[in-house]
Amino acid sequence: MRRFVEPRDVAEAVLFLCSDRAASITGVTLPVDAGWLVQAPYAQYLQGNPIRQTRAI
């Protein structure tokens, strides 16, 4: 999302989890991080996988 998380974003997630609408949600982690968790592995992928890279001798 190319932005930082605001305190309001966290508060909205907390309010949702405390509401009746989240009554069936159990045992999960809800990342409120504006997509950073998803983006980080992709950024590593773009740098290449050192295990798969072979060097010519």
N, C-alpha and C positions, 0 to 999 in steps of 0.2 A: 504494500500500500504506500510505501515510500513516505512514511510519517512515524512519529514517535507516539507511544501510547500516552494518553492524557488520563489524569485521575478520574475524570468522568467516565471514561471507557471501562475502567476497573469497577467503578461503583455501579454502572449499569449491569455488568455481569453478575456482581454480587446480589443486586436486587432481583435479577432474574432467577438465580439459583435459590434464593430465599422465598420465591413466590410459588404459588400452587401450580403454575405452568411447568415448573421443573420437578414436580413431584415424582416422576418416573425416572429421573436421571440419578444414577448411583454409580459409584466406583470409577469415575473418570477424572481426568485432569482437563481443565478448560483453559487453554493458553489464551491470554488476552495480551497479544503482542504485535498486533497489526501486521501479521504475516512474517515476522522475523524468523520464527521457528521453521517455517517452510522454505524461506529464502536461503538460509544458511547452508543446508545441504546442497542446494542447487548451485550456490556460488562455489562450493568445493568441487562439485562436478565439473563446472566450467574450467577449473584450473587443471583438470586432468586427474586420472587415477594413476598414482605412481606404481601400483602393483602391476597394472596391465601394460605399462610402458616398458618396452624392451630397448636395450641399448645395443647397438652394433659394436662388436669387438673387432 
